[in-house]
Amino acid sequence: MNPISPLIHLVDDDASVREALALLIGTVGLRVASWADPQDFMARFDRDAVGAIVLDMRMPGLSGLAVIDELRGQGVDQPVVMLTGHGSVDMCRRAFKAGAAEFLEKPVDDELLLGAVQAAVRAHVALRRQGAAGREARERFALLSAREREVLARVIQGLTSKQIARVLQLSPRTVETHRAHLQDKLQVQTLAQLVRQYAALVDEGAA
Amino acid sequence: MIQTLKAWRDARRRLLALGALACVLGATAIVRVDLAQRRDAFLAEARDAHRLLGQGTARLDAVLATLALLAPPGPAGADATARLPALYPQVLAAWRREAAGGDWPDAAARSGVPLAALAQAEARSRGLPAATRHAVLAGLDTARGRYTLVLAGTPASYALQVDARQLVAPGAWPWRSGQPMLARLVWGGQAVTLQDERGDPARPRGLTRGFTFEQTLASASQDFGFQAQRLVGPAQWPWAALVAWALLCAGATALALRGQRQRAERRRAAELERLARTARLGTLGELAAGVAHELNQPLTAALSGTQTALRLLRDEPLAAPTQATVLQALELAAAQVRRAGEVLARLRRQMQPGAAPAALAPVELGVLVRHLGVLWAPELARHAIAWRVEGQAPPALGDAVAAEQVLHNLLGNAVQALQLGPSTGRQITLRLSATLTHACCAVRDNGPGVPAAAQARLFAPFFSTRDGGLGLGLPLCQTLALAMNGAVRFQVPVGGGAEFVLELPLARTSPAPP
């Protein structure tokens, strides 16, 4: 489904923790990139790759909270799983407020961590796919002629071909032809697909 | 605790006022009691003097009456008069005039008594009814303190020249108090000042007329008015008692002030002890957190490693008996690591200083700084460290106790850093300031500063540039500041040394009234 397998960024100042967590995450077939220095990570990690970030809360130089703040500020969309030795309610609140997807206490159980990471990856894949789908739909929608868009708008309103012909003062046959063309251009087979994928775009165009 | 500082000053002021008040009231009381006592003494002396003068004048009347009655006529009578001055020291001279056409002797005229005055007095005496006839004053010589008495009689009239100052024998005057007193005899607008036993009746300077006494002598012949006066004023105040009282008051006030200062010192020591105690508790919490962090990392690695192995084994099992044993061993290891983690978590929750969310309220950093200045004053003086406070900061939102703790720790670090440097020119500067969002207090010392290599790890637990330092002071400051949504930063000030800045969010965004 994906061109490349998801990449998990693991940021922790402790080498043994990085190594062990990388091994663990590797067992479910995810690629892991380890970072010892949060600043180095911020400077160099691949923002386009699909995946998630596993971040330690307490690090010298730049705290986990500061990192997550900066990531969100930069518009980075990878979900962040926070790890902490301080499992206080306050820390938890701060982490979620900053936009963490999950907040786990060290030492972390494999089921919990892997579950959180996989959920984060799934969420990111869905997010990216949704974004990609939207982009493609927009490109296809741009191919439609003005008349085809009029017809599409009426189709989405739920009108039949005959009704559309009457409104647009066309022959039903011409309307059928337009419908065939636009379904072709938009690469949809069913009316349901058409409505689900393009209703929003039609509304945007009409607005 | 801030109120305590003000209370010290108030108590000091109260003590001083109390001492001054006691001094003034006591002095007033002393002067008043002294005045009352001296007035009583004066009145007693004046009454005694009056009585003695009365007796003196009565004696003269008796002498004259005796002469008139008993003196033989002729030269024998004249002899009697001539002998009188030897018998009575107050009688300067005695003269006699035969009623049947005699004259007053020339001696009378030589003594300065006009014969005409004698004759007039004699006439007036003779004019009195015989039954109550008494002598009459023939004149008063105020300069010499003499007067002349004339008693008309038959066959002869007698005159006595009297030394008023001898009316009472010297040594019989009742001047018991030994204080100067003015005593006068007044007659017809003239006055004779009576000598007292010390010669000159000194006139003391006084603010008022002082004590006075005035009474007429109960003598028909010598109806002098007796006046006594004793002046009172600062010169007569009981200065010895007043000075003693003032010294007593001063001594008592000094003692009270010293006691108060000692109490203040004790309270200062108690305040420092309180800060040290909370620091120790905070350090313990920081220690727990630090240990937890340091142990958590290897535990995390161990657990993850073990669990990785478990997962791999489950996917690709070993030969049957080995597989079960290895799985069992690894599961045992994982369980023990989890158990260790739980112990640490429990310890941390119990010890963590920031575990209980601080009650945030407006905090005046300036007030905290002043208070710390008072607490640290003796320590700063001991190490010859100059103390400066600059700038101002608006109210911050925080916890006063925690903020004070942070500044106290930073001050402690600064003092210790300065002891590593030269012993002169040591200075700690506290600079209050504000950004758009935060109130700041910078603690700067001009000590040797922090090595560049150590700067990045200053706030890491168990890192210390000090020999024997636990390395938990700054992490504790950081934890306390974070709990108040603030921070502690390090920066290298221009001109060397070290500067730590406590930043707390401004309080003005809170709905609480300023």
Boltz contact constraints between the chains, C-beta under 6 A:
constraints:
  - contact:
      token1: [A, 14]
      token2: [B, 297]
      max_distance: 6.0
  - contact:
      token1: [A, 16]
      token2: [B, 301]
      max_distance: 6.0
  - contact:
      token1: [A, 17]
      token2: [B, 297]
      max_distance: 6.0
  - contact:
      token1: [A, 17]
      token2: [B, 300]
      max_distance: 6.0
  - contact:
      token1: [A, 17]
      token2: [B, 301]
      max_distance: 6.0
  - contact:
      token1: [A, 20]
      token2: [B, 301]
      max_distance: 6.0
  - contact:
      token1: [A, 20]
      token2: [B, 304]
      max_distance: 6.0
  - contact:
      token1: [A, 20]
      token2: [B, 305]
      max_distance: 6.0
  - contact:
      token1: [A, 21]
      token2: [B, 304]
      max_distance: 6.0
  - contact:
      token1: [A, 23]
      token2: [B, 308]
      max_distance: 6.0
  - contact:
      token1: [A, 24]
      token2: [B, 304]
      max_distance: 6.0
  - contact:
      token1: [A, 24]
      token2: [B, 308]
      max_distance: 6.0
  - contact:
      token1: [A, 27]
      token2: [B, 308]
      max_distance: 6.0
  - contact:
      token1: [A, 27]
      token2: [B, 311]
      max_distance: 6.0
  - contact:
      token1: [A, 60]
      token2: [B, 460]
      max_distance: 6.0
  - contact:
      token1: [A, 85]
      token2: [B, 292]
      max_distance: 6.0
  - contact:
      token1: [A, 85]
      token2: [B, 293]
      max_distance: 6.0
  - contact:
      token1: [A, 85]
      token2: [B, 296]
      max_distance: 6.0
  - contact:
      token1: [A, 106]
      token2: [B, 296]
      max_distance: 6.0
  - contact:
      token1: [A, 106]
      token2: [B, 300]
      max_distance: 6.0
  - contact:
      token1: [A, 107]
      token2: [B, 299]
      max_distance: 6.0
  - contact:
      token1: [A, 107]
      token2: [B, 300]
      max_distance: 6.0
  - contact:
      token1: [A, 107]
      token2: [B, 303]
      max_distance: 6.0
  - contact:
      token1: [A, 107]
      token2: [B, 341]
      max_distance: 6.0
  - contact:
      token1: [A, 110]
      token2: [B, 307]
      max_distance: 6.0
